[in-house]
Amino acid sequence: MLIWLYGLLTRRTGRLVAASAGIAVAVALLASLGVFLSVAKSTMTARSVQRVPVDWQVEAQPGADPLAVAQSLRHATGVEAVRTVDFGAVTGFESRQGGQVLTTGPGQVLGLPADYTTVFPGELRPLTGSSHGVVLAQQTAANLRAGPGDVITLHRAGRPDVSVRVDGIADLPEADSLFQKVGAPPGAQPQAPPDNVLLLPAGQWSRLYDQPLHRQFHTRLAHRLPGDPAAAYEQVTGQARNLEARLAGAGLVGDNLGAALDAARSDALYAQILFVFLGLPGAVLAALLTAAVTGAGAARRRADQALLRTRGASTRALVRLALAEAALIGVAGVLAGLGLAAIIGLLVFGSAGFGATGAVAVSGGVLCAVVGLLIAGATILLPAVRDARTLTVASARRTIEAARSPRWMRYGLDGWFLLGSAVVFWITSQGGYHLVLVPEGVPQISVDYWAFAGPALLWAGSGLLIWRLTHLVLGSRSLVARLARPLASGLSGTVAATLSRQRRTVAKTVAIAALAVVFAVSTATFDATYRQQALVDAQLTNGADVTVTESPGARIPPSQEHRIATVQGVAAVEPLQHRFAYVGSDLQDLYGIRPATLPHTTRLQDAYFVGGTARSLVDRLARRPDAILVSQETVHDFQLHVGDSLRLRLQDGRTKRFHIVDFHYAGIAAEFPTAPRDSFLVANAAYVAAQTGSDTVGAFLVTTDGTPPHTVADRLRSVLGPQPQITDLDTTRRVIGSSLTAVDLEGLTAIELTFALGLAVAATALLLILGFTERRRTFALATVLGARSRQLGAFVWTEVLLVGAGTALFGVLGGWVLSQMLVSVLTGVFDPPPSTLAVPWPYLGVVAAAGGLGLVLAGAAALRAARRPPLTVLRDL
């Protein structure tokens, strides 16, 4: 056995290295993506925890003893800190500014302990003045035009008014959760937090209120959680339910941390789906490449086995030798693959273990090693064992017949795969794709792996169909002769005959190489489309590169738009009205726009509208001032048709009463910047202003000149002051991005695209070189018979050209079809879903250039080998 292995290492070095490289690629790809997936989940958990300033809001119920609730909470498992927050109500606030009395509607007054902002730093964001003492919320300060040092009056129901001096102004970034109705289901939560909020020190609050409206205990937990968001969610929610059981109705838990982890666990499953869709095809392709490498030497292996049999080797001995060869290649490939994965970690993420724990890295490495050894056994050991047990004249004859017409072609396996893919795709798309399943009332979530069958069958069927088509083309000698004539001239017939006899090998090369291109194209297209939609989502949410939102009811001077436009980095400014209108009894957001300028200053996409382009539908508002665009949900709910009269109730700017304004339904706006996702209206701002007597602007959409949006936002804050709310695209992408997008998807993309490129080049160049290597005897005999280098080149370059053309044609076409299916199946990953795919032209150009270079190098290497002295070649064989 040692002699046999030594002979393989010295005489079959290239083949051993090629087979080991194929296994190494599969192992490295799986190891990189597997450990990355583990780290991605840990990152999702960590970032979900970071985004929650108050883990639990435990609210004491009426009639319960608050001290007992606090005592039970402090002894609960995992609790690190507890602070009491009291809520009180006012009928309104009042301030006097410049001889004018300004009032607000009802609001809430919170009593906070002195160290509240230290224990829960994310709940309060100071804007101006002190963060301690009497602090006004930003919206309330804008309504009262109050600042630090001003005195405001609190109107308490049934009690005398009281005045306080403002120490600071702050923003409440988590106001939705702060003012949640603890214990209520999501549909019963308040639609919006109160507009008017005052924060007081606990002692001062207790002097103003004898009894709180309600009392909460804000809690910070010890964040010793599992890395998997699903496991962390189960742990946190279990602790919350345990606490509620011990409180026995005395308190309810608002589990903010559990809610954040709930969203993260769904994103973690989407990350797992991306691993399956984008990682496994690469590993399977690497296994196919390994099988092709070992299959290219099948004839030589049979000859070696026959020679060993003549020297007395038994079948068992041949099997042992095959096992030793498979073990050698498998172990070498596994070690190389794990080493490559470590190098990728250092280059891409700065850590050989991707930051994963030792247990995760070891378990992942062992699993990948097992996969590598299984690939070696399936591609090297099993064929060798089969040949050792069936090496007879009859079996050799069957092998020759199979070479002419593979059995799966006779059964039409490719057609059945493609038909199955179409059927599965049609069935699973009927109700819309929901890969991550969240059954109502069930805490566990799962993945609908059945949806994977469509792309998997399409991928397998495409490969077999490419094999069949290439096999058929090469079987037509007259067609191949015509294709080869520009390179082979008078030898075109001979070249065609040679390729026809080798059509199975060439067809296999084209099929595997084309599948590699399909993998590269589909992966790159999916990634480009994902990045495109992430930007679209942020633009829709924020409205523009920078959005300046004015306080409701604020008197905006005419010079405000000019002030914004003069700030360095601003390219264009577009005012946007924001009102509310009743459609029947349904209150909806109404946006007033300037149709003449909006399409030029805002990135409106045609995908936002239904029934026409963005420009054509906005132009309808310019041509007919009373025209209005309506969301798709509203059109469906109210059974509207284009041209219908739509009577809306809008608030008059002078009387503050709602009155009827006539509009005409002109089209559908499926999405619109800053608008909600369900029901909204878009109208002509001039017409709305004329009908309501108010031209109040709700927001300014700011387009930058290429300057980073967060830089322009900072400059606008320094110019406009703390009253308007200023948001930028960079910050919005981080805030609205799911846990999945928060993870470094650029690293995942780098891994995927690098492996896809390497597989595409290896599949074309390596398989060609191996095919030429197996035909060294043919080239040597042709040289003995007088063939010149130019004539040998005709054989080589014709095959190179045919393989390259087939790979490019079938690979691009298959990649486009698979990309369409992948994006359709993975609709849940995109928000909003794309109307068109993003084509990554630079990356595809790199793939084309690298593949072409590989083909040229393979052809040059074959010609160089063909020019060796024929007697030397025949003696080596």
Secondary structure, DSSP 8 states (H G I E B T S, - for coil): -HHHHHHHHHHSHHHHHHHHHHHHHHHHHHHHHHHHHHHHHHHHHHHHHHT-S-SEEEEE-TTS-HHHHHHHHHTSTTEEEEEEEEEEEESEEEEEETTEEEE---EEEEEE-TTHHHHSGGG-EEEEE-SSSSEEEHHHHHHHT--TT-EEEEE-TTS--EEEE--EEEE-TTHHHHT--TT--GGGS-SS--S-EEEEEHHHHHHH-SS-SEEEEEEEE-----SSHHHHHHHHHHHHHHHHHHHTTSEEEEEHHHHHHHHHHHHHHHHHHHHHHHHHHHHHHHHHHHHHHHHHTHHHHHHHHHHHHHTT--HHHHHHHHHHHHHHHHHHHHHHHHHHHHHHIIIIIS-TTTT--HHHHHHHHHHHHHHHHHHHIIIIIHHHHHHHHS-SHHHHHHHHHHHHS-HHHHHTHHHHHHHHHHHHHHHHHTT----EE--TT-S--EE-GGGGHHHHHHHHHHHHHHHHHHHHHHH-HHHHHHHHHHHHGGGHHHHHHHHHHTHHHHHHHHHHHHHHHHHHHHHHHHHHHHHHHHHHHHHHHH-SSEEEE--TT----TTHHHHHHTSTTEEEEEEEEEEEEEETTEEEEEEEE-TTTHHHHS---GGGEESS-HHHHHHHHHHSTTEEEE-HHHHHHHT--TT-EEEEEEE-TTT--EEEEEEEEEEEES--TT--SS-EEEEEHHHHHHHHT-----EEEEEESSS-HHHHHHHHHHHH-SSSEEEEHHHHHHHHS-HHHHS-HHHHHHHHHHHHHHHHHHHHHHHHHHHHHHTHHHHHHHHHTT--HHHHHHHHHHHHHHHHHHHHHHHHHHHHHHHHHHHHHTGGGSSS--SS----HHHHHHHHHHHHHHHHHHHHHHHHHHTS-HHHHHHH-
